[in-house]
């Protein structure tokens, strides 16, 4: 394993239409709560949930022992695996606000032949936290520019994006079709706001009487929502249960370190002014000359096979594969099938198919 400690800055900015979709439906629930528990704990001499590390893991800004790299005016949690001389694969996790932990089962299946770059996006996972004013679409695009400049400076890499990460990949190549060799989009969410509006009722579907919703709302009676750590803790309660139609595993749940709620909300606001999806990541995407491999899970009834068939039409050179017996979290539950799709895409590039 190689850890990153170098420092580099990137100041280039870009214009891009707004983003806006998270895998989680939690923004539909207001994070309004009382600070009673924090006060009670303080009175009893117990740990304050607002202190770094007490409620959720510390970020790279709070724990210098974590692998990280300084780029674009922030510090990212990042790890690389494999030989840097091999073809680079840049991974984009879901969310927005998630982390790359659920993608790590792909590591042993790919690191012998490729140079793997895992990183938590700005304000997400174990990366440095930022206020909402420091996060928008342009900033995320500039961050990915910096990542590519650092880890793939000599040749365009392959981007592998899951869920929101697939949307992020589309947003990037829509702006920079010359900077990426190929893209593997693992069940991306809607690539246009219009598609999101069409599927909104299915994507954001919450049973307010479910056990997880009860737990989520109960804890908000005690935890203040004005602290990043508390905001990041709340979604973890519902992460595996909020969207049953996505058929994510309950026996082998995808793990995560922590959730970047502020980052998610900032990107929602950027892409969904007045609650209406306005983004369009397809305005220039037909100009992308590289291979695009869309992957759908067999069991997801919201953005699964039928939905990805529709999104396939956005691209000039698309391929669609289906992971049988899997739900939306298939990179974690079905890593062999996922890695096989990545290798197939790399073979297309190598042999010019």
Secondary structure, DSSP 4 states (H G I P E B T S, - for coil): -EE---B---------------S--GGGS------HHHHHHHHHT---TTSTTTSS---TTT-TTS-EEEETTEEEEEEEES-TTSEEEEEE-STTT--GGGGGGGHHHHTTTEEEEEEPPTTSTTSPP--GGG-SHHHHHHHHHHHHHHH-SSS-EEEEEETHHHHHHHHHHHH-TTSEEEEEEES---SBHHHHHHHHHHHS---TTSHHHHHHHHHTTTS-SSSHHHHHHHGGGTTTTS-GGG---SSSPPP-S---HHHHHHHHHHH-GGG----BTTSSGGG--SEEEEEEESS-SSSSHHHHHHHHTT-SSEEEEEETT--TTHHHHTHHHHHHHHHHHHHHHHHT-
